């Protein structure tokens, strides 16, 4: 994501917009502006917030947000290809709420049968 951050920083500087001015316009904290420009998008809130921050940043610069999102998706896809699926998910496959629920139901049913109910 470093290249996306570098591109956004260059665009901001090319347009003569300071980080402080961008913060005033977008209401994005300097901490998050720095994270975006450093390409450390993991420092941003997860999910839709990350995309919202990028779109807001783009609008603050006067850039079409969809062009920024297209670059983001392109880079994210390249990054995903370099990471194994297990690293991408960050947890063991098959361990989730559904499996937990099935396990709890099985334990409950087994207990009820053992008690003769």
Rosetta silent file (secondary structure, phi, psi, omega in degrees, C-alpha in Angstrom):
SEQUENCE: XXXXXXXXXXXXXXXXXXXXXXXXXXXXXXXXXXXXXXXXXXXXXXXXXXXXXXXXXXXXXXXXXXXXXXXXXXXXXXXXXXXXXXXXXXXXXXXXXXXXXXXXXXXXXXXXXXXXX
SCORE:     score description
SCORE:     0.000 S_00000001
   1 L     0.000   -7.590 -178.718    0.000    0.000    0.000 S_00000001
   2 H   -57.265  -40.216 -177.020    3.072    2.210    0.200 S_00000001
   3 H   -67.502  -33.208  175.813    2.774    3.185   -3.455 S_00000001
   4 H   -65.539  -45.364  178.478   -0.844    4.332   -2.976 S_00000001
   5 H   -61.754  -42.848  178.237    0.194    6.436    0.005 S_00000001
   6 H   -61.647  -43.072  179.796    3.132    7.927   -1.904 S_00000001
   7 H   -62.325  -44.838  179.868    0.867    8.794   -4.835 S_00000001
   8 H   -64.782  -40.113  177.472   -1.686   10.476   -2.564 S_00000001
   9 H   -62.243  -45.516  179.229    1.044   12.438   -0.772 S_00000001
  10 H   -60.951  -41.270  178.237    2.506   13.610   -4.094 S_00000001
  11 H   -62.636  -42.634  179.297   -0.960   14.667   -5.265 S_00000001
  12 H   -62.650  -46.183 -179.476   -1.541   16.623   -2.040 S_00000001
  13 H   -66.692  -39.478  179.542    1.832   18.350   -2.308 S_00000001
  14 H   -61.500  -34.208 -179.468    1.376   19.028   -6.031 S_00000001
  15 L   -86.797   -2.094  177.053   -1.903   20.774   -5.263 S_00000001
  16 L    70.618   30.209 -179.653   -0.295   22.802   -2.479 S_00000001
  17 L  -101.278  124.164  178.478   -2.573   21.451    0.238 S_00000001
  18 L   -77.350  162.086  177.037   -1.036   21.154    3.698 S_00000001
  19 H   -62.611  -38.115 -179.843   -1.781   18.241    5.980 S_00000001
  20 H   -65.040  -42.350  178.696   -3.438   20.672    8.399 S_00000001
  21 H   -64.932  -41.367  178.217   -5.669   22.085    5.668 S_00000001
  22 H   -61.581  -40.127  177.556   -6.596   18.578    4.544 S_00000001
  23 H   -61.939  -42.377  179.683   -7.513   17.723    8.139 S_00000001
  24 H   -64.007  -40.844 -176.847   -9.762   20.802    8.335 S_00000001
  25 H   -73.482  -42.348 -172.455  -11.494   19.989    5.065 S_00000001
  26 H   -96.549  -18.210 -175.150  -11.918   16.247    5.556 S_00000001
  27 L    68.075   17.338  174.958  -12.144   16.011    9.378 S_00000001
  28 L   -88.158  131.722 -178.920   -9.634   13.143    9.192 S_00000001
  29 L   -65.212  153.903  179.152   -7.145   13.280   12.076 S_00000001
  30 H   -59.642  -32.797  177.760   -3.485   13.906   11.268 S_00000001
  31 H   -57.872  -46.020 -179.472   -2.711   10.456   12.661 S_00000001
  32 H   -74.732  -34.280  175.699   -4.877    8.838    9.968 S_00000001
  33 H   -61.415  -44.423  177.678   -3.654   11.200    7.244 S_00000001
  34 H   -61.235  -42.464  179.894   -0.091   10.140    8.104 S_00000001
  35 H   -61.661  -43.138  178.975   -1.118    6.472    8.049 S_00000001
  36 H   -61.692  -48.010 -176.197   -2.702    6.880    4.600 S_00000001
  37 H   -70.563  -22.778  176.168    0.343    8.688    3.207 S_00000001
  38 H   -86.828   -7.128 -179.010    2.714    6.111    4.685 S_00000001
  39 L    77.033   17.382 -179.738    0.669    3.322    3.119 S_00000001
  40 L   -98.707   67.745 -175.099   -0.068    1.829    6.526 S_00000001
  41 H   -70.258  -14.063  175.754   -3.764    1.318    5.959 S_00000001
  42 H   -67.569  -17.884  178.371   -3.884   -1.325    8.687 S_00000001
  43 H   -77.786  -14.127  178.807   -3.688    1.591   11.144 S_00000001
  44 L   -82.427  157.486  173.747   -7.090    2.793    9.890 S_00000001
  45 L   -56.546  148.213 -173.021  -10.343    1.439   11.277 S_00000001
  46 L   -75.091  168.420  171.954  -11.249   -1.803    9.502 S_00000001
  47 L    66.967 -134.176 -175.972  -13.765   -2.585    6.802 S_00000001
  48 H   -62.688  -25.421  179.924  -15.881    0.130    5.292 S_00000001
  49 H   -64.644  -39.166  179.612  -14.183    2.811    7.343 S_00000001
  50 H   -59.020  -47.014  179.493  -10.896    2.247    5.530 S_00000001
  51 H   -66.027  -37.977  179.230  -12.596    2.787    2.182 S_00000001
  52 H   -64.602  -40.797  177.489  -14.503    5.801    3.535 S_00000001
  53 H   -61.247  -44.117 -179.505  -11.265    7.403    4.730 S_00000001
  54 H   -64.252  -42.221  178.713   -9.683    6.912    1.298 S_00000001
  55 H   -64.686  -43.367  179.843  -12.711    8.374   -0.496 S_00000001
  56 H   -64.158  -42.656  177.016  -12.863   11.343    1.872 S_00000001
  57 H   -58.392  -46.532 -179.331   -9.130   11.951    1.466 S_00000001
  58 H   -60.938  -46.446  178.569   -9.533   11.888   -2.326 S_00000001
  59 H   -60.315  -37.920  178.740  -12.462   14.343   -2.232 S_00000001
  60 H   -62.247  -28.794  177.699  -10.411   16.632    0.011 S_00000001
  61 H   -90.012  -10.897 -175.989   -7.756   16.759   -2.717 S_00000001
  62 L    82.593   23.260  178.051  -10.277   17.164   -5.508 S_00000001
  63 L   -99.726  146.263  175.529   -9.474   13.725   -6.952 S_00000001
  64 L   -62.741  118.728 -178.169  -12.176   11.384   -8.211 S_00000001
  65 H   -58.343  -32.157 -178.765  -12.694    8.948   -5.310 S_00000001
  66 H   -67.886  -30.955  177.160  -13.367    6.074   -7.703 S_00000001
  67 H   -68.966  -36.128  176.740   -9.909    6.423   -9.281 S_00000001
  68 H   -67.126  -42.789 -179.488   -8.364    6.151   -5.802 S_00000001
  69 H   -66.151  -35.040  177.214  -10.526    3.134   -4.996 S_00000001
  70 H   -63.599  -43.103  176.950   -9.543    1.489   -8.285 S_00000001
  71 H   -63.727  -41.615  179.503   -5.865    1.917   -7.376 S_00000001
  72 H   -60.142  -47.949 -179.634   -6.569    0.610   -3.874 S_00000001
  73 H   -62.750  -39.795 -179.904   -8.320   -2.509   -5.213 S_00000001
  74 H   -62.715  -46.894 -179.169   -5.527   -3.119   -7.716 S_00000001
  75 H   -69.469  -40.520  179.987   -2.822   -2.888   -5.063 S_00000001
  76 H   -62.295  -38.107  178.248   -4.868   -4.868   -2.520 S_00000001
  77 H   -65.040  -43.129  178.443   -5.293   -7.664   -5.064 S_00000001
  78 H   -62.821  -42.928  179.023   -1.543   -7.759   -5.713 S_00000001
  79 H   -62.620  -40.548 -179.416   -0.863   -7.818   -1.957 S_00000001
  80 H   -63.512  -35.545 -179.011   -3.373  -10.652   -1.459 S_00000001
  81 H   -67.386  -24.540 -179.076   -1.656  -12.750   -4.104 S_00000001
  82 H   -85.716  -10.595 -175.607    1.599  -12.520   -2.149 S_00000001
  83 L  -111.164  138.409  178.771   -0.013  -13.702    1.097 S_00000001
  84 L   -69.454  154.826  179.710   -1.183  -17.234    1.764 S_00000001
  85 H   -56.406  -37.214 -179.434   -4.904  -17.720    2.460 S_00000001
  86 H   -65.216  -41.436  177.757   -4.216  -18.690    6.073 S_00000001
  87 H   -67.112  -36.623 -178.355   -2.268  -15.443    6.663 S_00000001
  88 H   -63.374  -43.666 -177.202   -4.980  -13.435    4.911 S_00000001
  89 H   -76.029  -36.815  178.172   -7.746  -14.726    7.143 S_00000001
  90 L    80.087   11.523  176.470   -5.665  -14.555   10.287 S_00000001
  91 L  -152.946  167.636  179.878   -7.342  -17.559   11.908 S_00000001
  92 L   -68.845  139.925  176.780   -7.673  -21.267   11.445 S_00000001
  93 L   -64.438  142.877  175.529  -10.117  -22.293    8.740 S_00000001
  94 L    88.054   -6.584  178.424  -13.380  -23.725   10.025 S_00000001
  95 L  -102.254  109.264 -178.483  -13.297  -22.041   13.426 S_00000001
  96 L  -163.601 -172.415 -176.157  -16.092  -19.542   13.564 S_00000001
  97 H   -61.753  -37.218 -179.452  -19.505  -18.802   14.960 S_00000001
  98 H   -66.444  -43.742  179.888  -21.268  -21.558   13.006 S_00000001
  99 H   -65.858  -39.028  177.339  -18.864  -24.245   14.130 S_00000001
 100 H   -61.148  -44.235 -179.592  -19.110  -22.998   17.708 S_00000001
 101 H   -63.824  -42.801  178.387  -22.909  -23.130   17.549 S_00000001
 102 H   -61.264  -40.802  179.409  -22.861  -26.666   16.125 S_00000001
 103 H   -64.197  -44.728  179.568  -20.523  -27.760   18.904 S_00000001
 104 H   -63.392  -40.812  178.243  -22.710  -26.210   21.608 S_00000001
 105 H   -64.568  -41.814  179.240  -25.848  -27.845   20.175 S_00000001
 106 H   -63.441  -42.325  178.311  -24.085  -31.232   20.051 S_00000001
 107 H   -64.272  -44.050  178.926  -22.944  -30.875   23.662 S_00000001
 108 H   -60.211  -50.166 -179.893  -26.446  -29.827   24.729 S_00000001
 109 H   -61.118  -41.164  178.719  -28.083  -32.738   22.882 S_00000001
 110 H   -64.304  -40.421  178.487  -25.568  -35.197   24.291 S_00000001
 111 H   -65.374  -43.907  179.610  -26.153  -33.920   27.822 S_00000001
 112 H   -62.518  -40.733  178.823  -29.926  -34.132   27.429 S_00000001
 113 H   -67.252  -42.712 -179.711  -29.676  -37.694   26.125 S_00000001
 114 H   -62.687  -36.970  178.623  -27.308  -38.714   28.921 S_00000001
 115 H   -79.318   -9.163  178.500  -29.732  -37.272   31.509 S_00000001
 116 L    79.558   26.727 -179.190  -32.583  -39.125   29.818 S_00000001
 117 L   -99.130    0.000    0.000  -34.586  -36.056   28.945 S_00000001
